[in-house]
Amino acid sequence: MPASSRGRYNLPPRTRTDAGKMRRVGFELEYGGIDPERSAAIVGDICGGDLVRESPFRYRIDHAPAGTFYVEIDARFLKERKYREYLSSLNIDVDRLDSLGSLEKVLRDIASTVVPCEIVTPPVPMDNLALLDDIVEALRQNKAEGTKSSLLYAFGLHINPDLASGDPRYLLNHMRAFCLLYDWICADSGVDFTRRLTPYINRYPEKYVHLILGADYRPDIHTLIDDYLALVGSRNHALDMLPALADIDAATVLAAAAEPELIKPRPAFHYRLANSLIDDPAWDVAGEWNYWVLIERLADDESLLAEFTQAYRRLVTSPFDIFRGAWVDHVATRIEALAR
């Protein structure tokens, strides 16, 4: 990524939806080292609004000018208080347990050693993304830890840009561009080894990549959804299309999904390849966002997309070529065509 793109939020070719509205972007920032209560106070100080405690594991900031923020420990067992069910099964009346507050604090402290604290932003207009910079800087000042701080950490930054269109060609080209740039982004951004060991940022299966990169693959929206469900299906990919596809056809997607309760239908991409290196002064959200913008630029340029596809077929000849060194080197020589 050119150094000049750091600190500056580049814009994709299409900043407005087909309806003419400015596209928005939601972010989910994961980190360690600061508990949710302190984190929520930091966000409230910067963004304004009213701090509301839902539990020791989840806070929200209401009435902020940008919208509602959430700060939480990203563990369903804690957020949904499933430990209450376990205690109740032992005939312990959790509502009368004097030490419940202390128990929850202990659970929170234990979880925070391996489970990230997460700030979930409201959707922010694409022309106002710098709002995040003050939050990151304040967290850094308060000793927030990024994914490289511990072998137990696998923290990331999830980026959720509004779709500009629900047209199947638009969606398909973005998935194609993601497949073509995935290996180069991993190499250039230095995706942490610990994160690569987790299932959450997988590339798409080779069978699906082969299908969608085919020049004769021109699906309608129903075929696009059916093929994605049949050959990808899982949420555990660096570009998770299930929320966007569920927004188009919730009945089909949720019926086929392994964990439908975790899918939130919305007209947005769910991109989570980005790092969270919040304790590194050289890292910023803009740099990670700009990798996504390269995907959108490649998706928007069909002639360049065809060129990249042909080169990929030539240089990636085996599914066992897991490092794809020749392909990464080739993309590096052509990336300036997108970094304009």
DRENLO-343682 format. One record per residue (C-alpha): y, z, x; residue in one letter. Coordinates in steps of 0.05 Angstrom, whole numbers, padded with zeros to 5 digits. Each point is the difference from the previous one (the first is absolute). Example, Ala and Ser with C-alpha at 12.3 -4.5 7.8 and 13.67 -1.06 7.14 Angstrom:
<<-00090,00156,00246>,"A">
<<00069,-00013,00027>,"S">
END
This chain:
<<00000,00000,00000>,"M">
<<00067,-00019,00031>,"P">
<<00038,00062,00021>,"A">
<<00061,-00025,-00038>,"S">
<<-00036,00011,-00066>,"S">
<<-00008,00074,00012>,"R">
<<00050,00041,-00039>,"G">
<<00018,-00058,-00045>,"R">
<<-00034,-00012,-00066>,"Y">
<<-00013,-00074,-00005>,"N">
<<-00004,-00033,-00068>,"L">
<<-00056,-00044,-00026>,"P">
<<00014,-00070,-00026>,"P">
<<-00003,00024,-00072>,"R">
<<00042,00062,-00013>,"T">
<<00000,-00009,-00076>,"R">
<<-00054,-00004,-00051>,"T">
<<-00011,-00060,-00045>,"D">
<<00041,00039,-00051>,"A">
<<00059,00003,00048>,"G">
<<-00005,00074,00016>,"K">
<<00008,00027,00070>,"M">
<<-00068,00017,00027>,"R">
<<-00013,00073,00016>,"R">
<<-00046,00034,00051>,"V">
<<-00035,00067,-00005>,"G">
<<-00023,00036,00063>,"F">
<<-00052,00054,00012>,"E">
<<00012,00034,00067>,"L">
<<-00056,00043,00030>,"E">
<<00010,00051,00055>,"Y">
<<-00020,00070,00023>,"G">
<<00034,00062,00027>,"G">
<<00044,00017,-00059>,"I">
<<-00025,00030,-00065>,"D">
<<00017,-00030,-00068>,"P">
<<00050,00054,-00019>,"E">
<<00042,-00010,00063>,"R">
<<-00008,-00075,-00005>,"S">
<<00024,-00001,-00072>,"A">
<<00061,00041,00019>,"A">
<<00016,-00050,00055>,"I">
<<-00005,-00059,-00048>,"V">
<<00043,00037,-00051>,"G">
<<00054,00016,00051>,"D">
<<00004,-00074,00020>,"I">
<<-00010,-00035,-00066>,"C">
<<00029,00050,-00049>,"G">
<<-00035,00020,-00064>,"G">
<<-00036,00062,-00026>,"D">
<<-00061,00028,00035>,"L">
<<-00058,00015,-00047>,"V">
<<-00063,00036,00023>,"R">
<<-00062,-00025,-00037>,"E">
<<-00048,00037,00046>,"S">
<<-00003,00022,00073>,"P">
<<-00027,-00069,00014>,"F">
<<00048,-00044,-00040>,"R">
<<00075,00000,-00010>,"Y">
<<00048,-00050,-00030>,"R">
<<00073,-00013,00006>,"I">
<<00030,-00018,-00067>,"D">
<<00067,-00032,-00016>,"H">
<<00012,-00027,00070>,"A">
<<00046,-00061,-00002>,"P">
<<-00056,-00044,00027>,"A">
<<-00051,00026,-00050>,"G">
<<-00057,00051,00001>,"T">
<<-00033,00018,00066>,"F">
<<-00067,00035,00007>,"Y">
<<-00024,00041,00059>,"V">
<<-00072,00021,00001>,"E">
<<-00062,00013,00041>,"I">
<<-00042,-00062,-00010>,"D">
<<-00065,00033,-00022>,"A">
<<-00023,-00005,-00071>,"R">
<<-00042,00063,00005>,"F">
<<00064,00040,00012>,"L">
<<00050,-00039,-00043>,"K">
<<-00045,00002,-00061>,"E">
<<-00021,00072,00015>,"R">
<<-00074,-00016,-00003>,"K">
<<-00013,00063,00039>,"Y">
<<00017,00036,-00066>,"R">
<<-00061,-00031,-00032>,"E">
<<-00044,00025,00057>,"Y">
<<00028,00071,-00005>,"L">
<<-00008,00000,-00075>,"S">
<<-00073,-00021,00009>,"S">
<<-00008,00066,00037>,"L">
<<00029,00037,-00060>,"N">
<<00065,00013,00037>,"I">
<<00060,00000,-00047>,"D">
<<00049,-00040,00042>,"V">
<<00058,00016,-00047>,"D">
<<-00008,00074,00015>,"R">
<<-00013,-00008,00074>,"L">
<<00058,00038,00032>,"D">
<<-00012,-00035,00067>,"S">
<<00000,-00071,-00029>,"L">
<<00066,-00016,00033>,"G">
<<-00027,00024,00067>,"S">
<<-00064,-00039,-00011>,"L">
<<00039,-00064,-00014>,"E">
<<00042,00011,00062>,"K">
<<-00063,00008,00042>,"V">
<<-00030,-00063,-00030>,"L">
<<00065,-00038,00013>,"R">
<<00004,00023,00072>,"D">
<<-00073,-00019,00013>,"I">
<<00008,-00068,-00032>,"A">
<<00063,-00015,00038>,"S">
<<-00039,-00002,00066>,"T">
<<-00035,-00064,-00022>,"V">
<<00033,-00023,-00064>,"V">
<<00069,-00030,00003>,"P">
<<00061,00023,-00035>,"C">
<<00028,-00059,-00037>,"E">
<<00068,-00020,-00026>,"I">
<<-00003,-00050,-00057>,"V">
<<00067,-00033,-00012>,"T">
<<00025,-00032,-00064>,"P">
<<00004,-00076,00002>,"P">
<<00061,-00017,00042>,"V">
<<00038,-00066,-00004>,"P">
<<-00017,-00046,00058>,"M">
<<00073,-00002,00021>,"D">
<<00003,00076,00007>,"N">
<<-00062,00019,00041>,"L">
<<00040,00036,00053>,"A">
<<-00002,00060,-00047>,"L">
<<-00065,00019,00035>,"L">
<<00030,00006,00069>,"D">
<<00035,00066,-00013>,"D">
<<-00064,00030,-00028>,"I">
<<-00041,-00022,00061>,"V">
<<00052,00027,00048>,"E">
<<00003,00068,-00036>,"A">
<<-00075,00006,00000>,"L">
<<-00001,-00017,00074>,"R">
<<00052,00054,00014>,"Q">
<<-00045,00049,-00037>,"N">
<<-00060,-00018,00046>,"K">
<<-00039,-00045,-00047>,"A">
<<-00062,-00028,00033>,"E">
<<-00025,-00072,-00002>,"G">
<<-00069,-00028,00004>,"T">
<<-00004,00003,00076>,"K">
<<00012,00075,00002>,"S">
<<-00073,00016,-00013>,"S">
<<-00068,-00033,00000>,"L">
<<-00008,00028,-00070>,"L">
<<00060,-00038,-00026>,"Y">
<<-00003,-00069,-00030>,"A">
<<00069,-00003,-00032>,"F">
<<00031,-00063,-00026>,"G">
<<00060,-00028,-00037>,"L">
<<-00016,-00034,-00066>,"H">
<<00048,-00055,-00022>,"I">
<<00002,-00022,-00073>,"N">
<<00046,-00060,-00010>,"P">
<<00010,-00027,-00070>,"D">
<<-00033,-00066,-00014>,"L">
<<00050,-00057,-00005>,"A">
<<-00048,-00036,-00046>,"S">
<<-00067,00008,-00034>,"G">
<<-00017,-00073,00014>,"D">
<<-00070,-00005,00030>,"P">
<<00025,-00047,00055>,"R">
<<00052,00051,00021>,"Y">
<<-00052,00056,00002>,"L">
<<-00051,-00043,00036>,"L">
<<00048,-00022,00054>,"N">
<<00018,00072,00015>,"H">
<<-00073,00019,00008>,"M">
<<-00010,-00061,00044>,"R">
<<00060,00019,00044>,"A">
<<-00025,00071,00005>,"F">
<<-00069,-00024,00024>,"C">
<<00032,-00045,00052>,"L">
<<00048,00053,00028>,"L">
<<-00044,00062,-00006>,"Y">
<<-00029,-00002,00071>,"D">
<<00066,-00016,00033>,"W">
<<00037,00056,-00038>,"I">
<<-00054,00049,00020>,"C">
<<00008,-00020,00073>,"A">
<<00076,-00006,00001>,"D">
<<00015,00063,-00039>,"S">
<<-00052,00041,00037>,"G">
<<-00039,00024,-00061>,"V">
<<-00030,00066,00022>,"D">
<<-00074,00002,00018>,"F">
<<-00012,00059,-00047>,"T">
<<00028,-00040,-00058>,"R">
<<-00045,-00059,00017>,"R">
<<-00061,00046,-00007>,"L">
<<00019,00017,-00072>,"T">
<<-00019,-00048,-00056>,"P">
<<00070,-00002,-00030>,"Y">
<<00029,-00058,00041>,"I">
<<-00059,-00048,00003>,"N">
<<00010,-00074,00002>,"R">
<<-00030,-00039,-00058>,"Y">
<<-00074,-00018,00004>,"P">
<<-00012,-00065,00038>,"E">
<<-00031,-00033,-00061>,"K">
<<00064,00011,-00039>,"Y">
<<00045,-00022,00058>,"V">
<<-00041,-00064,00005>,"H">
<<00008,-00012,-00074>,"L">
<<00075,00010,-00006>,"I">
<<00017,-00039,00063>,"L">
<<-00036,-00061,-00028>,"G">
<<00048,-00058,-00013>,"A">
<<-00036,-00014,-00066>,"D">
<<00006,00071,-00026>,"Y">
<<00051,-00004,-00057>,"R">
<<-00019,00055,-00049>,"P">
<<00033,00017,-00066>,"D">
<<00018,00073,-00008>,"I">
<<-00066,00018,-00033>,"H">
<<-00042,-00032,00055>,"T">
<<00045,00033,00053>,"L">
<<-00013,00068,-00031>,"I">
<<-00075,-00011,-00010>,"D">
<<-00009,-00024,00072>,"D">
<<00039,00058,00029>,"Y">
<<-00040,00050,-00041>,"L">
<<-00067,-00032,00019>,"A">
<<00013,-00009,00075>,"L">
<<00051,00054,00017>,"V">
<<-00001,00051,-00057>,"G">
<<00016,00063,00040>,"S">
<<00068,00032,00008>,"R">
<<-00015,00010,00074>,"N">
<<00037,-00059,00028>,"H">
<<00066,-00006,00037>,"A">
<<00026,-00044,-00056>,"L">
<<-00027,00031,-00064>,"D">
<<00012,-00048,-00057>,"M">
<<-00034,00041,-00054>,"L">
<<00065,00032,-00027>,"P">
<<00033,-00069,-00007>,"A">
<<-00061,-00032,-00031>,"L">
<<-00009,00059,-00047>,"A">
<<00072,-00010,-00023>,"D">
<<-00019,-00071,-00019>,"I">
<<-00068,00015,-00032>,"D">
<<-00013,00075,-00003>,"A">
<<-00063,-00005,-00043>,"A">
<<-00036,-00045,00049>,"T">
<<00021,00035,00064>,"V">
<<-00010,00072,-00023>,"L">
<<-00068,-00016,-00030>,"A">
<<-00024,-00028,00067>,"A">
<<00033,00051,00046>,"A">
<<-00041,00054,00034>,"A">
<<00056,00052,-00008>,"E">
<<00043,-00025,-00058>,"P">
<<00036,00067,-00005>,"E">
<<00031,-00013,00069>,"L">
<<00029,-00067,-00019>,"I">
<<00071,00001,-00026>,"K">
<<00015,-00068,-00031>,"P">
<<00067,-00024,00023>,"R">
<<00031,-00068,00017>,"P">
<<00002,00014,00075>,"A">
<<-00038,-00013,00064>,"F">
<<-00033,00061,00031>,"H">
<<00004,-00010,00076>,"Y">
<<-00024,00056,00044>,"R">
<<-00011,-00028,00069>,"L">
<<00066,00030,00025>,"A">
<<-00001,00058,00049>,"N">
<<00032,00068,-00009>,"S">
<<00025,00020,00069>,"L">
<<00055,00044,-00026>,"I">
<<00003,00044,00063>,"D">
<<00013,-00061,00044>,"D">
<<00075,-00013,00007>,"P">
<<-00014,-00074,00013>,"A">
<<-00035,-00006,-00068>,"W">
<<00035,-00015,-00066>,"D">
<<-00017,-00022,-00070>,"V">
<<00040,-00065,00009>,"A">
<<-00047,-00024,00055>,"G">
<<-00061,00011,-00044>,"E">
<<00034,-00032,-00060>,"W">
<<00018,-00061,00040>,"N">
<<-00074,-00014,00014>,"Y">
<<-00009,-00005,-00075>,"W">
<<00059,-00047,-00004>,"V">
<<-00036,-00046,00049>,"L">
<<-00058,-00003,-00049>,"I">
<<00047,-00019,-00056>,"E">
<<00034,-00053,00042>,"R">
<<-00066,-00032,00019>,"L">
<<-00023,00002,-00073>,"A">
<<00064,-00036,-00021>,"D">
<<-00007,-00057,00051>,"D">
<<-00061,-00039,-00022>,"E">
<<00003,-00051,00056>,"S">
<<00000,00056,00053>,"L">
<<-00053,00037,-00040>,"L">
<<-00044,-00063,00004>,"A">
<<00013,-00005,00075>,"E">
<<-00020,00073,00011>,"F">
<<-00062,-00009,-00043>,"T">
<<-00024,-00060,00040>,"Q">
<<00010,00037,00065>,"A">
<<-00037,00061,-00027>,"Y">
<<-00060,-00042,-00019>,"R">
<<00000,-00030,00070>,"R">
<<00007,00065,00039>,"L">
<<-00038,00050,-00043>,"V">
<<-00070,-00029,-00001>,"T">
<<-00043,00061,-00012>,"S">
<<00004,00062,-00045>,"P">
<<-00022,00040,00062>,"F">
<<00064,-00019,00036>,"D">
<<00029,00068,-00020>,"I">
<<00056,00000,00051>,"F">
<<00022,-00072,-00011>,"R">
<<00037,-00003,00066>,"G">
<<00010,-00075,00000>,"A">
<<00028,00002,-00070>,"W">
<<00047,00058,00015>,"V">
<<00026,-00037,00061>,"D">
<<00011,-00063,-00042>,"H">
<<00039,00038,-00053>,"V">
<<00043,00031,00054>,"A">
<<00021,-00069,00023>,"T">
<<00020,-00021,-00071>,"R">
<<00029,00064,-00029>,"I">
<<00071,-00020,00017>,"E">
<<-00006,-00053,-00054>,"A">
<<00000,00058,-00050>,"L">
<<00046,00050,00036>,"A">
<<00063,-00038,-00016>,"R">
END
